[in-house]
């Protein structure tokens, strides 16, 4: 992470947060401008690219046939996060590997739980065949709040996923799987309880949402909440070197619930609008190489 701020720069950021005027003009509870586009990678089951100000992440999802884990009659969701070495010096060498491993573990703990999605619906033949969802994320630029940005991009990509219909022809102990080649004969994923992550960062005596990379250098502690569309907390995680003042946790929770529900509503509406415009032929997709959305 970026840590080359002078003491004067840190003091400027800290003083601004205490006065509810951040360095980029936002208040403590203002989110940066967010843009999203789905279907940006043609060789995937679903994909998205999300930009949160300077932060830029790309998600590609592939759905493949596989076998359930022993003793678990359900499908699987596997996460992988990589950092583009061309995006920032911090991603080069061991630094990028450590960040990738840390973010992957966070996603596995905070998102991939049985309450988020009905994994039993991914079973095709009990104990024999299931769908495995591979979620691959590439961080193109880390401009701060990258974990939350990844969670939003993953949700958008999952909304874009199309799973082909499959029929099972059984003959005694043998079976054959017939996958439909009709692009219209697909099913989508039910993301009813799938959360997005909202991270609140404590700076001085205040806390903020959507910290920039510079503000993260001034953060004492962070708490990340996983919030679903019903306003339920799915998971929590603390990070940072310091301890978060326990007296502000109730207010943090209140803010996280409000932001989480709003982020999901706005994100789902953006994805739905893009899909409707595409069906009417009124949307020009920029794709992975697009310079702006």
C-alpha positions, -999 to 999 in steps of 0.1 A, spaced: 0 0 0 11 36 -5 29 49 25 51 77 12 31 106 27 49 133 46 39 143 81 25 175 67 3 156 42 -10 133 69 -17 162 91 -36 179 63 -58 148 57 -64 143 94 -74 179 101 -97 179 71 -115 147 82 -121 162 117 -137 192 100 -158 169 77 -139 183 46 -118 156 30 -89 164 7 -109 156 -25 -139 178 -13 -161 150 0 -177 148 35 -169 119 57 -199 99 44 -196 107 7 -188 79 -18 -167 86 -49 -181 84 -84 -187 48 -94 -191 34 -129 -198 -2 -139 -201 -22 -171 -209 -59 -175 -202 -84 -202 -168 -69 -210 -150 -103 -215 -164 -125 -242 -148 -158 -232 -164 -159 -197 -198 -169 -183 -201 -134 -168 -178 -104 -163 -176 -68 -152 -153 -38 -149 -158 -13 -121 -142 20 -115 -144 38 -82 -126 71 -89 -90 59 -94 -96 23 -83 -101 1 -113 -110 -37 -110 -119 -63 -136 -138 -95 -128 -143 -126 -150 -164 -156 -140 -164 -190 -155 -189 -217 -146 -176 -253 -152 -187 -288 -144 -170 -306 -115 -174 -329 -86 -187 -319 -52 -163 -320 -23 -164 -353 -3 -192 -352 21 -206 -319 8 -236 -322 -16 -233 -287 -30 -216 -267 -56 -185 -245 -51 -174 -209 -55 -136 -203 -58 -120 -169 -56 -88 -156 -70 -74 -121 -69 -44 -108 -89 -27 -74 -90 -16 -60 -123 22 -52 -119 19 -25 -146 -6 -6 -126 15 4 -95 49 -2 -80 32 -17 -49 21 -47 -70 55 -57 -81 72 -87 -65 62 -100 -31 40 -70 -23 15 -79 -50 15 -116 -40 8 -107 -3 -20 -83 -13 -35 -109 -36 -35 -136 -10 -49 -113 17 -78 -101 -5 -86 -137 -16 -88 -148 20 -110 -119 28 -134 -127 0 -135 -164 10 -143 -155 46 -167 -127 41 -186 -135 9 -184 -172 1 -206 -186 29 -237 -207 27 -260 -178 38 -250 -157 8 -261 -181 -19 -279 -215 -21 -251 -238 -30 -274 -268 -32 -289 -252 -64 -256 -258 -81 -259 -296 -78 -266 -314 -110 -263 -351 -98 -261 -355 -60 -226 -365 -49 -214 -368 -85 -217 -336 -106 -221 -299 -97 -214 -265 -111 -182 -248 -99 -180 -210 -101 -146 -196 -106 -144 -159 -97 -112 -142 -110 -105 -106 -101 -77 -84 -115 -68 -52 -97 -58 -28 -125 -53 3 -102 -56 6 -65 -69 40 -57 -81 31 -22 -111 10 -8 -102 -18 -32 -119 -46 -11 -153 -28 -13 -148 -22 -50 -140 -58 -57 -171 -69 -38 -193 -46 -60 -176 -58 -92 -181 -94 -82 -218 -89 -76 -222 -72 -110 -203 -100 -127 -225 -126 -110 -256 -108 -122 -242 -112 -157 -236 -149 -153 -256 -173 -176 -255 -210 -167 -266 -232 -196 -295 -256 -191 -283 -292 -187 -302 -325 -188 -292 -358 -173 -296 -391 -192 -292 -420 -168 -287 -456 -177 -283 -477 -146 -251 -466 -129 -240 -446 -160 -251 -412 -170 -246 -386 -197 -249 -348 -194 -264 -329 -223 -257 -292 -223 -280 -270 -243 -264 -250 -271 -293 -226 -271 -280 -192 -258 -315 -184 -246 -318 -216 -226 -299 -203 -196 -305 -197 -159 -292 -169 -137 -279 -170 -102 -302 -160 -72 -282 -134 -53 -309 -127 -28 -285 -127 2 -253 -120 -16 -235 -91 3 -214 -62 -7 -187 -50 16 -187 -16 33 -154 -5 50 -154 22 76 -120 37 84 -112 55 116 -91 86 112 -85 107 143 -118 109 163 -139 104 131 -146 76 107 -152 77 70 -165 56 41 -147 48 8 -112 59 19 -88 70 -8 -53 55 -10 -39 85 8 -65 84 35 -57 47 41 -22 58 51 -38 79 80 -62 52 91 -59 39 127 -82 9 122 -109 -3 98 -140 -24 101 -156 -41 71 -192 -51 71 -209 -75 47 -244 -62 40 -271 -78 19 -300 -61 2 -324 -68 31 -301 -48 54 -287 -78 73 -251 -80 84 -237 -112 69 -201 -108 83 -177 -84 98 -139 -81 98 -115 -57 116 -82 -46 100 -55 -21 106 -28 -18 132 -48 0 158 -80 -7 177 -113 9 167 -130 29 194 -158 6 206 -180 36 214 -184 44 177 -192 8 166 -230 13 168 -228 44 146 -204 25 122 -229 -3 119 -258 21 112 -238 38 84 -227 5 69 -263 -8 68 -275 23 50 -246 24 25 -248 -14 18 -285 -14 9 -281 18 -12 -250 4 -31 -268 -29 -39 -299 -11 -51 -280 13 -73 -256 -14 -87 -285 -38 -95 -304 -10 -113 -273 0 -134 -268 -37 -145 -305 -40 -152 -306 -8 -173 -276 -19 -193 -292 -52 -201 -325 -35 -212 -306 -11 -234 -286 -39 -250 -319 -58 -258 -332 -27 -275 -299 -21 -293 -294 13 -276 -263 5 -257 -227 8 -271 -205 -15 -251 -170 -1 -245 -156 -34 -231 -123 -40 -215 -104 -15 -235 -129 13 -231 -114 45 -217 -145 57 -199 -181 46 -191 
